[in-house]
Amino acid sequence: MTFPKLDLIHRHRRHSLVNVPPARTLLDVLREELRATDTKEGCASGDCGACTVVLSKADGTHAHTVNSCIRMAHSAHGLKVTTAADLSVNGQLHPVQQALVDHHASQCGFCTPGFVMSLYDLYQRANGRPVTRDEALEAISGNLCRCTGYRPIIDAACAMHTYPRPASPPALPAQNDDRDPLNPHYALPTQLTQLLRLRATHPDAQLMAGGTDAGLWVTQQHRRFQQVIDLTRVNELLRIETYPNHLAIGAAVNLHDAFAALAQERPSVAHFAERFAGRPVRQSGTLGGNVANGSPIGDSMPLLIALGAQVVLMAERKGRVVSRHLPLEHFYIGYRQTALQADEVLCWIVVPKPLAGEQLVHYKVSKRWEDDISAVCLAMQYHLNNGVVQSVRIGAGGVAATPVRARQTEAVLAGQVWNATVIGKAQDTIDQEFSPISDMRASASYRRLVLRQLLQRAWLQQQGHPMTQLEDLA
């Protein structure tokens, strides 16, 4: 069996690799084929950040960090891959590297290349201006250090703008791509019609977006895909479209950009988004992939359910493109099971714009503040009219086999006076509405207790109580 070739740019050179299997990771190709051993494998699950690289277009634009350990190599076809050793030129360290040296920000050094790349991404985005400590912390939210500690790394990040800016490497001339984008072993369609035709022809192929979850099937479960259809080049699905009453987010829009779009209308979503993994995961993973994956502990789904989001499913049948809309809570039919038919693709997530007077709360409870999976996630959207609950929607994660809508609890609240008594009744209802399991993240009893307390927190927060968030204790 012959697999499609893989072309990428690394260390200012074009590389063409032949017969690369669809399930081969970018990290493996970098280390074993290109000998870029500066990029490390730590966890092989996108948690530690030692494998962080920067992906960009050939001209350096649209740059973003990704975890190369769970990113499929073919997804980088035609792109530029920058690793830590690429930054120094003729023995001259890059400002990021020099700042880390001068601030003694490395000890064993295993994690250092990943930190270098996360800070390089921040350095490029800052474009010469100083960065704050909060910006530095957000930039390295996907990187773990076990021996040096983070203070000298943050100090280096805040000082890197003081060093002379390096010269940009010369741009490589444009080159024609002769790879067939519809090769079914690893297809990279660029148009929606191509994607739907591929899906109709190859219903058993693995749909792939950022691969932040599917990559774990490769590295942790040793699964091997024979056919992959990659959505991340489909132009239509890379758009965020604004309409008078709703936002349509393409399935291939990464999580960072999708949450930023939601935060334009609902600013509190920006803080919630920072709790969704680290920056490399948010810049690689897509909203469509997170929703289609159907994990009961996925963070975006409770929020989207509370906001009344719908999914748009599309297919090509008998030469015609057909589509259907489903409320997100109806999309899930069982553990990791969705209503998606074999020839369908989830193409858009449609989110209504907020109406006047909307109240929105969203909570994630996990063992770590950042870069961790939820034990419980709860989101509630409601409207009050003269102290009466006019409408309410509640989405929850981590408490059932799928992301769920708390309809019984909504019924207790709707039309009632917003006070401690009705909140108490809602707490009793949500305590019985779901049957969570006990696992490594939390016990069933803990999850039920947290659900109760989060409803109480929402009420206290709306009442203006000063101590409802962990940040209030700082």
C-alpha positions in Angstrom: 0.0 0.0 0.0 1.4 3.4 -1.0 0.4 6.4 1.1 0.5 10.0 -0.2 3.6 12.1 0.1 4.1 14.7 2.7 5.7 18.1 1.9 6.6 20.5 4.6 9.0 23.3 5.4 11.5 22.9 8.2 14.7 24.8 9.0 14.2 27.0 5.9 14.2 24.0 3.6 11.5 22.1 1.8 11.2 18.4 2.6 9.3 15.8 0.7 8.6 12.6 2.5 7.1 9.6 0.7 4.7 6.8 1.9 3.9 8.4 5.3 1.0 6.4 7.0 -2.1 8.4 7.8 -1.8 7.8 11.6 1.8 8.9 11.8 2.2 11.9 14.2 4.0 15.1 13.4 6.3 14.5 16.3 7.4 11.1 15.0 8.1 12.6 11.6 10.1 15.5 13.1 12.2 13.3 15.3 12.7 10.2 13.1 12.7 11.5 9.5 13.9 15.1 10.0 16.1 14.4 13.0 14.6 17.4 14.8 15.3 15.9 18.2 15.0 19.3 19.9 11.2 18.5 20.0 10.5 16.1 22.9 7.9 13.5 23.7 6.8 13.7 27.3 3.2 12.5 27.8 2.2 11.7 24.2 -1.3 13.1 25.1 -1.0 16.9 24.6 -0.7 17.6 28.4 2.9 18.5 29.1 3.9 20.7 26.2 7.4 19.3 25.6 6.4 18.6 22.0 5.1 22.1 21.2 5.9 23.5 17.7 4.6 26.4 15.7 2.7 25.7 12.5 2.2 28.4 9.9 1.7 28.9 6.2 4.8 28.8 4.1 5.2 32.6 4.3 5.0 32.5 8.1 1.5 33.9 8.5 -1.3 32.3 10.5 1.2 31.0 13.0 0.0 29.1 16.0 1.4 26.6 18.5 0.3 22.9 18.4 1.1 19.7 20.3 3.0 17.7 17.7 2.6 14.5 19.7 -1.1 14.3 18.9 -1.1 16.1 15.6 -1.2 13.9 12.5 1.8 14.6 10.2 -0.3 14.9 7.0 -2.2 17.8 8.5 1.0 19.8 8.2 1.3 19.2 4.4 2.5 22.3 2.7 3.0 24.2 5.9 6.0 25.5 7.8 7.0 23.8 11.0 9.2 25.7 13.4 10.9 24.0 16.3 13.2 25.4 19.1 16.5 24.7 17.2 15.2 26.8 14.3 15.3 30.1 16.2 19.0 30.6 16.6 20.9 31.8 13.5 24.6 31.5 13.1 25.1 30.8 16.8 23.1 33.8 17.9 20.3 32.9 20.3 16.8 34.2 19.6 15.6 36.8 22.2 13.3 34.2 23.7 16.2 31.8 24.2 18.6 34.4 25.5 16.0 35.7 28.0 15.5 32.1 29.3 19.3 31.7 29.7 19.8 35.0 31.4 17.0 34.3 33.9 18.1 30.8 34.7 14.8 29.4 33.5 15.9 25.9 32.7 17.1 23.0 34.9 16.9 19.5 33.5 16.0 21.1 30.1 13.6 18.4 28.9 10.6 20.8 28.9 12.6 23.8 27.7 12.0 23.4 23.9 8.3 23.5 24.5 8.5 26.6 26.6 10.7 28.2 24.0 8.0 27.7 21.3 5.1 28.9 23.5 7.0 32.0 24.3 8.2 32.4 20.7 4.5 32.4 19.7 3.8 35.1 22.3 6.8 37.1 21.2 5.6 37.1 17.6 2.1 38.1 18.6 3.4 40.9 20.9 5.5 42.3 17.9 8.0 44.1 20.1 5.8 45.4 22.9 6.3 44.3 26.5 4.1 41.4 27.7 2.4 41.2 31.1 2.8 38.3 33.5 -0.8 37.3 32.9 -0.1 37.1 29.1 2.9 35.0 29.8 1.0 32.7 32.1 -1.7 32.2 29.4 0.9 31.6 26.8 2.5 28.7 28.7 -0.8 27.3 30.0 -0.1 24.2 28.0 3.4 23.6 29.3 4.5 21.8 32.5 7.8 22.2 34.3 8.7 19.8 37.1 12.0 21.1 38.4 12.7 24.8 37.7 9.4 26.3 38.6 7.6 29.0 36.7 8.8 32.3 38.2 12.1 32.5 36.2 10.2 31.5 33.0 7.7 34.2 33.5 10.5 36.7 34.3 12.2 35.7 31.0 8.9 36.2 29.1 8.5 39.7 30.5 12.1 40.6 29.5 12.3 39.1 26.0 11.2 42.3 24.3 14.4 44.1 25.6 16.7 42.1 23.4 17.6 43.1 19.8 15.0 41.8 17.4 16.5 39.1 15.0 16.4 39.4 11.3 13.7 37.5 9.6 14.8 34.4 7.5 14.5 34.8 3.7 11.2 33.6 2.4 11.2 30.5 0.2 9.8 30.9 -3.3 6.3 29.6 -3.9 6.0 26.1 -5.1 3.2 24.2 -6.8 1.6 21.5 -4.9 1.1 18.4 -7.0 -0.5 16.2 -4.3 -4.0 15.0 -4.9 -6.1 16.7 -2.2 -8.7 14.0 -2.5 -6.4 11.0 -2.0 -8.6 8.9 0.3 -5.7 7.7 2.4 -5.4 11.2 3.8 -7.7 13.6 2.0 -7.2 17.4 2.4 -10.3 18.8 0.6 -10.5 22.6 0.2 -14.2 22.9 -0.8 -17.3 21.8 1.0 -18.6 20.0 -2.1 -15.3 18.0 -2.2 -15.7 17.1 1.5 -19.3 15.9 1.1 -18.5 13.8 -2.0 -15.6 12.2 -0.1 -17.8 11.4 2.8 -20.5 9.9 0.6 -17.8 7.7 -1.1 -15.9 6.8 2.0 -18.4 6.6 4.9 -16.0 4.6 7.0 -13.1 7.0 6.8 -12.0 8.8 10.0 -13.1 12.5 10.0 -10.2 14.5 11.4 -9.9 18.2 12.4 -7.3 19.3 14.9 -6.8 15.7 16.2 -6.6 16.7 19.8 -8.8 13.8 20.8 -8.3 11.5 17.8 -4.5 11.8 18.3 -4.9 10.1 21.7 -6.5 7.1 19.9 -3.2 6.8 18.0 -0.7 7.4 20.9 -2.6 5.8 23.7 -4.8 3.1 22.1 -2.4 2.4 19.1 -5.2 2.7 16.6 -4.2 2.9 12.9 -6.4 4.8 10.4 -6.5 3.5 6.9 -8.4 6.5 5.5 -8.7 10.0 6.9 -10.7 13.0 5.7 -9.2 16.2 7.1 -11.6 19.1 7.5 -9.1 21.8 8.3 -8.5 23.1 4.8 -12.2 23.4 3.8 -12.7 27.1 3.1 -16.3 27.3 4.0 -15.8 25.6 7.3 -13.0 28.0 8.3 -15.4 30.9 8.5 -17.3 32.6 11.3 -20.4 34.2 9.8 -22.4 36.9 11.7 -26.2 37.2 11.0 -28.7 39.5 12.7 -29.9 36.8 15.1 -27.2 34.2 15.3 -23.6 33.3 14.8 -22.6 30.5 12.5 -19.2 28.9 13.4 -17.6 26.6 10.9 -16.7 23.2 12.1 -13.0 23.7 11.2 -12.7 27.0 13.2 -10.3 26.3 16.1 -11.4 26.6 19.7 -9.4 29.7 20.4 -11.1 31.7 17.5 -14.5 30.2 18.2 -14.5 31.2 21.9 -13.2 34.6 20.9 -16.1 35.1 18.5 -18.6 34.0 21.3 -16.9 36.4 23.7 -17.6 39.4 21.4 -21.3 39.2 22.4 -20.8 37.5 25.8 -17.5 38.8 27.3 -17.6 36.3 30.2 -17.0 33.5 27.8 -13.4 34.7 27.4 -12.6 33.7 31.0 -14.3 30.3 30.6 -12.3 29.7 27.4 -9.0 30.1 29.3 -10.0 27.0 31.4 -10.4 24.9 28.2 -7.0 23.1 28.1 -3.8 25.0 27.2 -3.3 27.4 24.3 -1.8 24.8 21.9 -4.9 22.6 22.3 -7.2 25.5 21.8 -5.3 26.6 18.7 -5.3 23.1 17.2 -8.6 21.6 18.3 -11.8 22.8 16.6 -15.2 23.6 18.0 -16.8 21.2 15.5 -14.5 18.4 16.5 -15.2 19.0 20.2 -18.9 18.9 19.6 -18.9 15.9 17.2 -16.7 13.9 19.5 -19.5 13.8 22.0 -17.5 13.3 25.1 -19.6 13.7 28.3 -16.9 15.8 29.8 -16.3 18.1 26.8 -16.4 21.7 28.1 -17.9 23.5 25.1 -21.2 21.5 25.0 -22.8 22.5 28.3 -22.2 26.2 27.4 -23.6 25.7 23.8 -26.6 23.8 25.1 -27.3 26.6 27.6 -27.1 29.1 24.7 -29.6 27.2 22.6 -27.1 26.2 19.9 -27.9 24.0 16.9 -25.7 21.9 14.7 -26.0 21.8 10.9 -25.4 18.4 9.4 -24.8 18.0 5.7 -24.5 15.2 3.1 -24.4 14.7 -0.6 -27.1 12.3 -1.8 -27.9 11.5 -5.4 -25.9 14.4 -6.5 -27.7 16.9 -4.3 -26.5 18.6 -1.1 -29.0 18.1 1.8 -28.8 19.5 5.3 -30.7 19.3 8.6 -30.6 21.3 11.8 -30.6 19.7 15.3 -30.7 21.3 18.7 -27.4 20.3 20.2 -29.0 18.4 23.1 -30.7 16.2 20.5 -27.5 15.4 18.7 -26.3 13.0 21.4 -28.0 9.6 21.6 -25.6 7.6 23.8 -22.1 7.5 25.2 -19.8 8.8 22.3 -22.8 8.3 20.0 -24.4 11.0 17.9 -27.3 11.4 15.5 -24.7 11.8 12.7 -25.5 9.4 9.8 -22.7 7.6 8.0 -22.7 10.0 5.0 -23.1 13.2 7.0 -20.6 15.8 8.2 -21.2 18.3 11.1 -20.5 21.5 9.2 -21.7 24.4 11.4 -22.6 25.3 15.0 -25.3 28.0 15.0 -25.5 30.0 18.2 -28.3 32.5 18.9 -27.2 36.1 19.8 -28.0 37.2 23.3 -31.4 38.9 23.9 -31.7 42.0 26.1 -31.3 41.1 29.8 -29.6 37.8 29.3 -27.9 36.4 32.4 -25.2 33.8 31.8 -23.1 31.8 34.2 -20.7 28.9 33.4 -18.6 26.9 35.8 -15.9 24.3 35.3 -14.8 22.2 38.3 -11.5 20.3 37.9 -8.5 19.3 39.9 -6.2 21.8 38.2 -7.1 25.4 37.3 -5.9 25.1 33.7 -5.1 22.4 31.2 -7.4 19.8 32.9 -10.5 17.9 32.2 -13.8 18.7 34.0 -15.2 16.7 36.8 -18.4 18.8 36.4 -19.3 21.6 34.0 -22.5 23.6 34.4 -23.8 26.5 32.3 -27.0 28.4 32.8 -28.7 31.1 30.7 -31.7 32.8 32.1 -33.8 36.0 31.9 -35.5 37.7 34.8 -38.6 39.9 34.5 -39.5 41.8 37.7 -37.7 39.1 39.8 -39.5 36.2 38.0 -37.6 33.7 35.9 -38.9 34.3 32.4 -36.8 31.7 30.6 -34.0 29.4 31.5 -31.7 26.8 29.9 -29.2 24.7 31.8 -26.4 22.6 30.2 -24.3 20.1 32.2 -21.3 17.9 31.6 -19.7 15.1 33.6 -23.0 13.9 35.1 -24.4 11.6 32.5 -23.3 9.5 29.5 -23.6 12.5 27.2 -23.6 16.3 27.6 -27.2 17.0 28.8 -29.8 19.6 29.3 -31.3 19.8 32.8 -35.0 20.1 31.7 -36.5 19.0 35.0 -34.5 21.6 36.9 -35.5 24.3 34.2 -39.1 23.4 34.8 -38.8 24.1 38.5 -37.3 27.5 37.9 -39.4 28.7 35.0 -42.1 31.2 35.9 -41.0 31.3 39.6 -39.7 34.1 41.7 -35.9 34.2 41.7 -35.2 33.6 45.4 -33.5 31.3 47.8 -36.6 29.1 48.2 -37.0 28.3 44.5 -33.2 27.8 44.2 -33.4 25.2 47.0 -36.1 23.4 45.1 -34.0 23.5 41.9 -31.1 22.1 43.9 -33.2 19.2 45.1 -34.3 18.5 41.5 -30.9 18.6 39.9 -29.7 16.3 42.6 -32.1 13.6 41.4 -32.2 14.5 37.6 -28.9 12.8 36.7 -27.1 9.6 37.8 -23.4 10.4 37.5 -20.7 7.8 37.9 -17.7 7.6 40.1 -14.3 7.6 38.3 -10.7 8.9 38.7 -11.9 12.5 38.6 -14.7 12.5 41.1 -17.2 10.3 42.9 -20.9 10.3 42.0 -21.8 11.9 45.4 -19.3 14.6 44.9 -20.7 15.4 41.4 -24.2 15.6 42.7 -23.1 17.9 45.5 -21.2 20.1 43.1 -24.3 20.5 40.9 -26.3 21.6 43.9 -23.7 24.1 45.0 -23.2 25.6 41.5 -26.9 26.5 41.3 -26.5 28.1 44.7 -23.4 30.0 43.4 -25.3 31.2 40.4 -28.0 32.7 42.7 -25.5 34.3 45.1 -23.5 35.7 42.1 -26.7 37.3 40.7 -27.4 38.8 44.1 -24.0 40.4 44.1 -22.4 38.3 46.8 -18.7 39.2 46.9 -17.2 35.7 47.5 -18.5 33.4 44.7 -15.4 32.8 42.6 -11.9 31.5 43.4 -10.5 34.8 42.0 -12.4 36.6 44.8 -10.0 35.0 47.3 -6.9 36.3 45.6 
